[in-house]
């Protein structure tokens, strides 16, 4: 976001001490204070005559602290009032805090985020609850298909406003992992090894919903259950927002059901239903709503089709939150989305996940045939 901050400050009439305050996109308990300073080596008004520095403000519980200063303030406003006129040191330079560069009425900017207030008792993820591991851009690579000059990135499909790729995550050689050895690449360089992962890349045309995209990462990062897909973290690479999650070998359940149509027994389906129920029960105990339970979001780690073997499935991340989906996109989730969620996403609850569980059981029973296809959306 730095480029948008500096662009905004340059569009204003830069003055000594002008500043912008914004939330960090990676640590939602942190704010970034960007302050402008005139470079005395150049003439006033000359191009490039201003420099910028960024200072961190951390939210600790109910108080705010400027990094490098031990004093705590109960509100951000009080902290900024005290900072007004003060000089902040960055290396050998000092930057004086004077006036906030406020957004203009009707302004459209990548720095602005509008979120609708929700007035209900359900636990919703908010900025203070968002938590996930940050992955550096040099730690992930996208696998390619083919070895010719026309090789392409291994594109596995599309989600709601996302593209899904096959990828590799670089790990230190001495890192501990419970993953099975076949998930690792045999190539090891500079004391690092590579783990196969799934990369969910938010479509660049939908960067305005990046926070909603991160909510999925935060939700799954807080969870630890054998039947939930593990989220390694989030990577911000240029204009790309990437969710990095566990690679599950046999892919979506609906694809397997169609491929093996008529050859899967009732016992196999009951086992899968129990595993999905276990994952949803775990989420309900934590009063968390998944919001997108369906067969294509259930991934098969072990097919279990051989005699004496059993299936093993994992519920994937929910994808983009229903709160930012259009009504048309929510209609596309019929019959899995609960009826109340079509009209008002604020009513979604753990009970809504139970509706989705029921619709998914019908999918499971009828080998991935979509339930209620003979009905109209209104019905």
C-alpha positions as CSV (number, residue, x, y, z in Angstrom):
1,X,0.0,0.0,0.0
2,X,3.0,2.3,0.2
3,X,2.7,3.4,-3.4
4,X,-0.9,4.6,-2.8
5,X,0.2,6.5,0.3
6,X,3.0,8.3,-1.4
7,X,0.8,9.0,-4.4
8,X,-1.9,10.5,-2.2
9,X,0.6,12.7,-0.4
10,X,2.1,13.9,-3.7
11,X,-1.3,14.8,-5.1
12,X,-1.9,17.1,-2.1
13,X,0.1,20.3,-1.7
14,X,2.9,18.7,0.3
15,X,3.8,20.5,3.4
16,X,6.2,19.8,6.3
17,X,4.6,17.4,8.7
18,X,1.6,16.2,6.5
19,X,0.8,12.6,7.4
20,X,-1.5,9.7,6.5
21,X,-2.6,7.1,9.0
22,X,-3.7,3.6,7.8
23,X,-4.2,0.1,8.9
24,X,-1.5,-2.5,8.1
25,X,-2.8,-5.1,5.6
26,X,-0.7,-7.8,7.3
27,X,-1.0,-7.1,11.0
28,X,-4.5,-5.9,11.9
29,X,-3.4,-4.7,15.3
30,X,-0.9,-2.3,13.7
31,X,-1.3,1.1,12.1
32,X,1.2,2.9,9.9
33,X,1.9,6.6,10.2
34,X,3.4,8.0,7.0
35,X,5.0,11.5,7.5
36,X,6.3,13.8,4.7
37,X,9.4,16.0,5.1
38,X,10.9,18.6,2.8
39,X,14.4,17.8,1.6
40,X,16.5,20.9,2.4
41,X,19.0,20.0,-0.2
42,X,16.5,20.9,-3.0
43,X,14.6,24.0,-3.8
44,X,11.0,24.2,-2.4
45,X,8.5,22.9,-4.9
46,X,11.1,21.1,-7.0
47,X,10.3,17.5,-8.1
48,X,11.3,15.0,-5.6
49,X,11.8,17.7,-2.9
50,X,9.9,15.7,-0.3
51,X,10.8,12.5,1.4
52,X,8.6,10.1,3.4
53,X,9.0,7.8,6.4
54,X,6.7,5.3,8.1
55,X,6.3,4.8,11.8
56,X,4.3,2.0,13.5
57,X,1.5,2.3,16.0
58,X,0.6,-0.9,17.8
59,X,-2.8,-1.7,19.3
60,X,-2.3,-3.5,22.6
61,X,-5.6,-4.5,24.1
62,X,-7.5,-1.3,24.7
63,X,-4.5,1.0,24.3
64,X,-2.3,2.4,21.5
65,X,1.5,2.6,21.6
66,X,4.0,4.3,19.2
67,X,6.7,1.8,18.4
68,X,9.9,2.8,20.3
69,X,7.9,4.8,23.0
70,X,6.7,3.0,26.1
71,X,3.8,5.4,26.9
72,X,0.3,4.0,26.2
73,X,-2.8,6.0,25.2
74,X,-6.4,4.9,25.7
75,X,-7.4,6.2,22.3
76,X,-5.7,6.8,19.0
77,X,-6.9,10.4,19.0
78,X,-5.1,11.1,22.2
79,X,-1.9,9.7,20.9
80,X,-2.1,11.8,17.8
81,X,-2.9,14.9,19.8
82,X,0.3,14.4,21.8
83,X,2.4,13.7,18.7
84,X,1.2,16.9,17.0
85,X,4.3,19.2,16.7
86,X,6.6,16.4,17.9
87,X,9.6,15.2,15.8
88,X,10.0,11.5,15.2
89,X,13.5,10.2,14.4
90,X,14.3,7.8,11.6
91,X,18.0,7.1,11.4
92,X,19.7,10.4,11.2
93,X,16.6,12.3,10.1
94,X,13.7,13.7,12.0
95,X,10.1,14.1,10.8
96,X,7.7,16.5,12.4
97,X,4.0,15.5,12.8
98,X,1.7,18.4,12.0
99,X,-1.5,17.8,10.0
100,X,-3.4,14.7,8.9
101,X,-4.2,14.2,5.2
102,X,-7.9,13.3,5.3
103,X,-9.8,11.6,2.5
104,X,-11.9,14.0,0.4
105,X,-15.7,13.5,0.2
106,X,-16.5,10.9,-2.4
107,X,-12.9,10.0,-3.0
108,X,-12.1,6.6,-4.4
109,X,-8.9,5.1,-3.2
110,X,-7.2,1.8,-2.4
111,X,-6.5,3.2,1.0
112,X,-10.2,3.4,1.9
113,X,-12.2,0.5,3.3
114,X,-16.0,0.6,3.8
115,X,-17.5,-2.1,6.1
116,X,-21.2,-2.4,6.9
117,X,-22.0,-2.5,10.6
118,X,-23.6,-5.8,11.9
119,X,-25.9,-5.7,14.8
120,X,-26.3,-9.2,16.0
121,X,-25.0,-11.6,18.7
122,X,-23.1,-13.9,16.3
123,X,-19.4,-13.8,16.6
124,X,-17.9,-12.0,13.6
125,X,-14.3,-11.8,12.6
126,X,-13.1,-8.2,13.0
127,X,-9.8,-6.5,12.5
128,X,-8.5,-7.4,16.0
129,X,-9.3,-11.1,15.4
130,X,-7.6,-11.4,12.0
131,X,-4.4,-13.5,12.5
132,X,-2.3,-15.5,10.1
133,X,1.3,-16.3,9.2
134,X,2.9,-13.9,6.7
135,X,4.7,-15.8,3.9
136,X,7.5,-13.9,2.0
137,X,7.1,-13.7,-1.8
138,X,10.4,-15.6,-2.3
139,X,9.1,-18.6,-0.3
140,X,6.4,-19.6,-2.9
141,X,6.6,-20.6,-6.5
142,X,3.9,-21.8,-8.9
143,X,4.4,-25.1,-10.6
144,X,4.3,-25.3,-14.4
145,X,2.7,-27.7,-16.8
146,X,5.0,-29.2,-19.5
147,X,8.6,-28.5,-20.3
148,X,8.2,-26.7,-23.6
149,X,8.5,-23.0,-24.5
150,X,4.8,-22.9,-24.1
151,X,4.7,-24.2,-20.5
152,X,2.0,-22.6,-18.4
153,X,1.3,-22.3,-14.7
154,X,-0.6,-25.3,-13.3
155,X,-4.0,-23.8,-13.1
156,X,-6.3,-26.1,-11.1
157,X,-9.6,-24.1,-11.4
158,X,-11.5,-21.1,-10.2
159,X,-13.2,-20.3,-6.9
160,X,-15.5,-17.3,-6.2
161,X,-13.3,-14.3,-7.5
162,X,-10.2,-16.4,-7.1
163,X,-7.9,-18.5,-9.3
164,X,-6.3,-21.7,-7.9
165,X,-2.8,-22.9,-8.8
166,X,-0.5,-25.8,-7.9
167,X,2.5,-24.4,-6.0
168,X,5.5,-25.0,-3.9
169,X,6.3,-23.6,-0.4
170,X,10.0,-23.3,0.5
171,X,10.7,-24.5,4.1
172,X,13.9,-24.5,6.2
173,X,15.5,-28.0,6.1
174,X,15.3,-28.3,9.9
175,X,11.6,-27.3,10.1
176,X,9.3,-29.9,11.7
177,X,6.3,-31.1,9.7
178,X,3.8,-33.8,10.1
179,X,3.1,-33.9,6.4
180,X,3.7,-37.1,4.5
181,X,7.0,-37.3,2.7
182,X,5.5,-37.3,-0.8
183,X,4.3,-33.8,-0.3
184,X,8.0,-32.6,-0.5
185,X,10.1,-32.0,-3.5
186,X,13.2,-34.1,-3.9
187,X,15.2,-31.0,-4.8
188,X,16.8,-29.4,-1.8
189,X,18.8,-26.2,-2.2
190,X,20.5,-24.0,0.3
191,X,19.4,-26.1,3.2
192,X,15.7,-25.7,2.3
193,X,13.1,-28.1,1.0
194,X,9.9,-27.5,-0.9
195,X,6.4,-28.6,0.0
196,X,3.6,-28.9,-2.5
197,X,0.8,-26.4,-1.7
198,X,-2.3,-24.9,-3.2
199,X,-2.2,-21.2,-4.1
200,X,-5.5,-19.3,-4.1
201,X,-4.9,-16.0,-5.8
202,X,-7.5,-13.2,-5.5
203,X,-8.5,-11.9,-8.9
204,X,-6.7,-8.5,-9.3
205,X,-10.0,-6.9,-10.3
206,X,-11.3,-7.6,-6.9
207,X,-8.5,-6.1,-4.7
208,X,-11.1,-4.0,-3.0
209,X,-12.3,-7.1,-1.1
210,X,-8.8,-8.1,0.1
211,X,-9.8,-7.9,3.7
212,X,-12.7,-10.3,3.2
213,X,-10.3,-12.6,1.5
214,X,-7.9,-12.4,4.5
215,X,-10.8,-13.2,6.8
216,X,-10.9,-16.8,5.3
217,X,-7.2,-17.1,6.0
218,X,-7.7,-15.8,9.5
219,X,-10.6,-18.2,10.2
220,X,-8.7,-21.3,9.1
221,X,-5.4,-20.2,10.7
222,X,-7.1,-20.2,14.1
223,X,-8.4,-23.7,13.6
224,X,-6.6,-27.0,14.2
225,X,-8.7,-30.1,13.3
226,X,-7.8,-33.3,11.4
227,X,-10.8,-32.7,9.0
228,X,-10.0,-29.0,8.3
229,X,-7.5,-28.0,5.6
230,X,-4.4,-26.4,7.1
231,X,-3.7,-22.8,6.0
232,X,0.1,-22.1,5.9
233,X,-0.5,-18.3,5.6
234,X,-0.9,-15.4,3.3
235,X,1.5,-13.8,0.8
236,X,1.1,-10.3,-0.7
237,X,3.2,-10.3,-3.9
238,X,2.8,-7.0,-5.8
239,X,-0.8,-6.8,-6.8
240,X,-1.5,-10.4,-5.9
241,X,-3.1,-11.5,-2.6
242,X,-2.4,-15.2,-2.2
243,X,-3.8,-17.7,0.3
244,X,-1.3,-20.6,0.8
245,X,-2.9,-23.8,2.0
246,X,-2.3,-27.5,2.3
247,X,-2.2,-29.6,-0.8
248,X,-4.8,-32.4,-0.6
249,X,-3.9,-35.1,-3.1
250,X,-7.2,-36.3,-4.6
251,X,-9.0,-33.0,-5.0
252,X,-12.7,-32.1,-4.5
253,X,-15.2,-34.6,-3.3
254,X,-17.8,-33.8,-6.0
255,X,-15.3,-34.7,-8.8
256,X,-14.5,-38.0,-7.2
257,X,-18.2,-38.8,-6.7
258,X,-19.0,-38.2,-10.4
259,X,-16.0,-40.2,-11.5
260,X,-16.9,-43.2,-9.3
261,X,-20.7,-42.8,-9.8
262,X,-22.6,-45.9,-8.8
263,X,-19.4,-47.6,-7.4
264,X,-19.3,-46.1,-4.0
265,X,-21.0,-47.8,-1.1
266,X,-23.2,-46.5,1.7
267,X,-20.6,-47.2,4.3
268,X,-18.1,-45.0,2.5
269,X,-20.5,-42.1,2.3
270,X,-21.4,-42.5,6.0
271,X,-17.8,-42.3,7.0
272,X,-17.4,-39.1,4.9
273,X,-20.5,-37.6,6.5
274,X,-19.2,-38.3,10.0
275,X,-15.9,-36.6,9.2
276,X,-17.6,-33.5,7.8
277,X,-19.9,-33.4,10.8
278,X,-16.9,-33.6,13.1
279,X,-15.3,-30.6,11.4
280,X,-18.5,-28.6,11.6
281,X,-19.1,-29.5,15.2
282,X,-15.6,-28.3,16.0
283,X,-16.4,-24.9,14.4
284,X,-19.8,-24.7,16.2
285,X,-18.1,-25.2,19.5
286,X,-16.0,-22.1,18.7
287,X,-19.1,-20.2,17.6
288,X,-17.6,-19.8,14.1
289,X,-19.5,-19.9,10.9
290,X,-17.9,-21.5,7.8
291,X,-20.6,-20.2,5.4
292,X,-19.7,-22.3,2.3
293,X,-20.1,-26.0,3.0
294,X,-20.6,-28.1,-0.2
295,X,-19.0,-31.1,-1.9
296,X,-16.6,-29.1,-4.0
297,X,-15.2,-27.5,-0.8
298,X,-14.5,-30.9,0.7
299,X,-11.1,-32.3,-0.4
300,X,-10.2,-36.0,-0.4
301,X,-6.9,-36.8,1.2
302,X,-7.4,-40.6,0.9
303,X,-9.9,-42.3,-1.5
304,X,-10.4,-45.4,0.7
305,X,-11.9,-47.3,-2.2
306,X,-9.8,-50.4,-1.7
307,X,-11.0,-53.2,0.5
308,X,-9.9,-52.6,4.1
309,X,-9.3,-48.9,3.5
310,X,-11.4,-45.9,4.6
311,X,-11.8,-42.4,3.1
312,X,-10.3,-39.4,4.7
313,X,-11.6,-35.9,3.8
314,X,-10.9,-32.3,4.8
315,X,-13.2,-29.2,4.7
316,X,-11.4,-26.4,2.8
317,X,-11.5,-22.7,3.6
318,X,-14.8,-20.9,2.9
319,X,-13.4,-18.6,0.2
320,X,-14.7,-15.1,-0.1
321,X,-17.0,-14.1,2.7
322,X,-20.7,-14.1,1.9
323,X,-20.9,-10.6,3.3
324,X,-19.2,-9.1,0.1
325,X,-20.9,-11.3,-2.5
326,X,-23.5,-9.9,-4.7
327,X,-27.1,-11.2,-4.5
328,X,-26.5,-13.0,-7.8
329,X,-23.5,-14.7,-6.4
330,X,-25.4,-15.8,-3.4
331,X,-28.2,-17.1,-5.6
332,X,-25.6,-19.3,-7.3
333,X,-25.0,-21.0,-3.9
334,X,-28.5,-22.3,-3.7
335,X,-29.3,-25.0,-2.4
336,X,-26.2,-24.9,-0.1
337,X,-26.8,-21.4,1.3
338,X,-29.5,-21.2,3.9
339,X,-32.6,-19.3,2.7
340,X,-32.2,-16.5,5.2
341,X,-28.6,-16.0,3.9
342,X,-29.8,-15.1,0.4
343,X,-31.6,-12.0,1.5
344,X,-29.5,-11.0,4.5
345,X,-26.0,-12.3,5.1
346,X,-26.1,-10.8,8.6
347,X,-28.5,-13.7,9.6
348,X,-26.0,-16.4,8.8
349,X,-25.1,-18.5,11.9
350,X,-24.0,-22.0,12.8
351,X,-27.5,-23.1,12.1
352,X,-26.9,-22.0,8.5
353,X,-24.0,-24.4,8.3
354,X,-26.3,-27.2,9.4
355,X,-28.6,-26.4,6.4
356,X,-25.5,-26.5,4.2
357,X,-24.5,-29.8,5.8
358,X,-27.9,-31.2,4.9
359,X,-27.6,-30.1,1.3
360,X,-24.1,-31.6,1.1
361,X,-25.5,-35.0,2.5
362,X,-27.9,-35.0,-0.4
363,X,-25.0,-34.4,-2.8
364,X,-23.1,-37.3,-1.2
365,X,-26.1,-39.7,-1.4
366,X,-26.8,-39.0,-5.0
367,X,-23.1,-39.0,-6.3
368,X,-22.7,-35.2,-6.5
369,X,-26.0,-34.5,-8.3
370,X,-27.0,-31.0,-7.3
371,X,-30.1,-31.2,-4.9
372,X,-33.3,-29.3,-5.8
373,X,-32.3,-28.6,-9.4
374,X,-35.9,-29.0,-10.4
375,X,-37.0,-26.1,-8.2
376,X,-36.8,-22.4,-9.0
377,X,-34.6,-20.1,-6.8
378,X,-37.7,-18.6,-5.2
379,X,-39.0,-22.1,-4.3
